[in-house]
Amino acid sequence: MLESSVNNKKRCIPSSLTQLCKQLEDRIMQISQRYSICDEDRQSLTAVLSSELALIWQDLKIRPVDSTLSRDEKVQLHRQTFSEVLHICEQLFLRYLHLTETLRRRGVFSDCANRKRLAAQLAVDCTSLLNIRSIRCRIVTGIKAMRSTVIQQKALQTETCTQEKTVEDDLREIQDKIGELDLQSVYDLLPCNMEQILYKTDNQCTARHTNTCFAFMYATTCCFKETQKLLLMLKEALTFFNSSRL
């Protein structure tokens, strides 16, 4: 339940410094459930991080003004800026928590002295890393890169759809122009009364002429059969493209 509540708050943009610090504390409490943390160490590090958030709050709450971004991208930038600030604080807390344990194991200085030294160093790191301008620049770069990727993907999809539509239109045009192939009409074009013709011209045609006529008829029939096969292949291709679109 606690983890779900923290995740919901991560998506919420804090409207005040108090809400921002509360979100940070919730994240730290979630970390505390995974590690054995001394209360004094946790409170010391949390106090430093909260103080640093107070220093950058004025810059953080101002919505970004960038003419190169759309309205939705500006909202995205504002939300991600808060999220990145909290993420940096969370990582710093983990890092200094491990440093605290390391110094405690060495036993050179007292716990109180170690907390003061680490608190001072944590403040320096916060000043360097919690730079709102730098954070926003990194986020804007990522948003624009994502925008370019989306544009390229849309262009590729449009080109693919155009190519598929062109092939489909070509196949449909071929089918419309050719129409149904009626073999009976094809055969009607051939000399259907070949026996009568051969009978009437029997005295004038030699065996060579007769063979030539039959060879011509056979070749013509084969040609039309190949045409029929080609048309069937075109119909199958059109059916395939129609089914793939569905």
C-alpha positions, 0 to 999 in steps of 0.5 A: 500500500505504501509503495502504491501511494508513493507511485501515485504521488510521483505523478503528482506535481507538487503545488507547494514546497511542503508537498515537495518535501513530503514527496521526498520524505515518502521516498526516503521512508520507502528506502528505509523499509529496504535498509537498516537505517539509524533514525539520526542518520536518516533525519540528518540527511533528510534535513539537508535535502529539504533545505536544498529543495527550499533554495531551488523552489522558486526556480522550480515552481516557475513553468518553463517558457520555451517557444520550441516546445508545444503546450503538451511538451511544456507540461511534460517538461514541468512534470519531469523536472520535479520528477528528476529533482526528486530522483536526484535527491533519492540517489544522493540519499542512498549514496550518503547512507552508504558513506555513513555506514562505511565511516561508522565501520572504520570507527575513526570519528564519532557518529556525530562528527561523521554526520556533520562532515557528510551533511556539509559534503551533501550540501555541496553535491546538491548545489552542483546537481540540483541545477534547474537550468541544467536539468531542464536542458537535459529533459528538453533534449530528450523531448525533442529527440523523442519528437524526432523519433515519432515523426520518423515513425509516422513518415515511415508508416505513411510511406508503407501505407502509400506503397501498399495502396499503390500496389493494391490500386495497380492490381485492381486496375489490371483486374478491371481492365482485363475482366473475366477471361471467357475461354469459350470466347477465346476458342470462338476466335479459332477456326472451329470448323477445322475439319470442314476447312481441311476437307474442302482444301484437301486436294490443295493442302499437303500434310505439311500444311495440315500439321502447320495449322494444328501447330498454330492452333495448339500454340494459340491455345497454350498462350491463352491458358498462360494468360488465364494463369497470370490473371489467377495469380494477380487475383490471388495477389489482390486477395492477399493484400486485402486480407493483410490490410484487415 
